[in-house]
């Protein structure tokens, strides 16, 4: 599913993993959404404890309803790619199944255009 290209860009490349995971990055902050912590407070607590133990991570906030986590980190100590690598190594991220936001937008656009074409064909015969 994933194609070659940048892992994460400073402008905030969004990646979808599995069917409902994404990661969004801006300097010093990463937001992920993962089914690992969705509706599971115990896993969210384990995730927070783990992430807080990573050198350079300053703060982590989790939301189990959406399965999202917001990580603030010191870029002088750890970079985005390192954070992602640590998350992946510990089962919170799966980069090999990632899809860029451009790929996601292209797929959605194709579906919308196909639906519009079907409507026009149905209406105009």
Buried (B, 14 or more C-beta within 10 A) or exposed (E): EBEEEEBBEEEBBBBBBBEEBBBBBEEEBBBBBBBBBBEBEEBBEBBBEBBEEBEBBEEBEBEBEEBBBBBEBEEEEBBBEBBBBBBBEBEBBBBEBBBBBEBBEEEEEEEEEEEEEEEEEEEEE
